[in-house]
């Protein structure tokens, strides 16, 4: 009975559209490069979405206003200036609202892409790179102290995604300061 379930799972997992004899996406190096390119593509799409949906000029102005307020607040605390402290307290509600707006601006992309990325992981990557008997298998190897580190698809995707997101954020000027 268990063999039948495993063989049925294997048949489902080896979809002809995804895997063919020449480029089997479950075998290193194809799996390594496929996940690298997938993470780069998804980072590019989410970064471009972020770039299109976020008003960078407004974010930069808000960041500057909050930084000025923080400097005034720190100065008032250090010097004990009551007038400056009253001014800072009066502006605190407005600054909190600005911080809330900034958070919403940065979270828009996350809300848009959360479900599609979750579905991609759930219905495509997990069945492709997980064996029912043993769980996720290695799709990349990194040299390390004491030998090679075998990375399952989850860790390899996260590593590639973090690196490609950082690179694309820098290239597209999506840093917090709008650099």
N, C-alpha and C positions, 0 to 999 in steps of 0.2 A: 504493500500500500504506500509506504513512504517513497519507494522508488518512482512510482507513478506520479505522485505529487511533484517530486523533484524534477522528473523529466518533463512534466507539463509546464512547470515554472521555467525550465530552460528553453522550451519552445517559445514561450511568451517573451522571454528576455532577449532572444536573438531575433529581433525583428529585422527582416531583410532590408528595410529602408535605412536602418541605422547601421547595421553591420553587413559588410560584404566580404568576400574572400581577400580582396586587395587591402582594404582599410578596416580592419577589425578594431572598433573603438574600445574594445575591452582589453586590448593587448598593448603593453608598453612598446614603443614610444607613442603610438597613435593616441592612446588614452591620455597620456601626459600633455601632448600638444593640443588635443581636442579640448580638454578642460582649460588649458591656458588661453586658447583662442576664445572659448566660450566666456570665460570670466572677463577677458579684455573687451569683448563685444558688449556684454551686459553692463560693464562699467562705463563704456562709451555711451550707450543708450541712456543710462540713468544720469550720467553727467550732462549730456545734452539736454535731457528733460529738465534737469535742475537749472541749467543755464537759461533755458527758454522761460521757465516759470518763475524765476526769482529775479526781482529787480535789484541788480547789483549796486546801482547808484544809491538807492534808498537804504540798502543794508549797510553800505559804507558810511552813510550819513548817520544812521542810527548807532552804529558801532562807535563812531567818533563822539556822538552826544553822550553815550553811556560812559565812555572813557573819561570825558571831561567831568561828568557828574561824580564818578568814582574818585578822581583826583581831588575835587572839591570836598567830598565826603571825608577822605583821608586827611586832607589839610585841616578841616574843621575839627576832626577828632584829635589830631596831634596838637593843634594850637589852642583848642578850647574856645575858639571864636564863636560866640553865641549867635551873631547875625548870620554868619556863614552856615552854622548848624541849622538854623531855622530855615534858611533858603534850601538847604539840602533836603531837609525833612519835607518841605513843601513840594519839592520836585520828585520825591521818592515814588509816589503813585504813578506819575507819568513815565518814569524810568522803568517801573515794573511792567507797565503796558507795552513799552517799546521792546523789552526783553521777551514778552509774550509774543508780540508780532514777529520778532526775529526767529523765535523758535518755530512758529507756524510756517514761516517762509522756508526754513531749512527742512521741515518735516513733510512738505507737500510731496516731494518726489518719493519719499518712503511710503506714504499712503497710497500713491498711485501704483508703485511697483511691487508692493508686498505680496499681494495675492498671486499675480502672474509668476513671480519668482518662486513662491511656495509651491505652486502647481508644477513648475518645471522640475523642482527638486523631487517632489513627491511622485510624479508620474513618469519622469524620464530618467533623471540621474540615479535615483535610488534603485529602481529595477535593473538598470544597465550595469551598475558597478557594485552590486551586492549579491552575494551567493546565499541562498536560503540556508545552506548547511553551516557556513562559516562566517557570514556577515560580509562587511565591506572588504574588498581586496585592494592591494597596493596598485596605484596608478602612476606613481613616481617614486624615485629613489633620490635621496639627498646624501651627499657624502658628509660624514660626521665623525666625531671622536668615537673610536671603537668600531668603526665599520659604517655601513650604509643605514640610513633611516628610511624605512618603507612608509610611504604616506598614502593613506586611503583617500578616496576622492574628496571627502569632506575637508580634510586638512589641506590638501593640495589646492582645492578651489578657494578656500579662505585665504591662503597665502598668495595665490595669484590675484585674487580679487582685491586684497589690500594693496598690493604693489601696483596693480593697474589703476586702481582708483586714485591712489596718491599721485601717480604720474599724470593721469588725465586731469585731475583737479589743478595741478600745477600748470599744465599746458593750456587748459581752457580758462584759467584765471578764476577758479571757483573757491579759492581759499577764503577763510573767514574775513580777512581784511580786504578781499577783492583784488589781491595781487595778481 
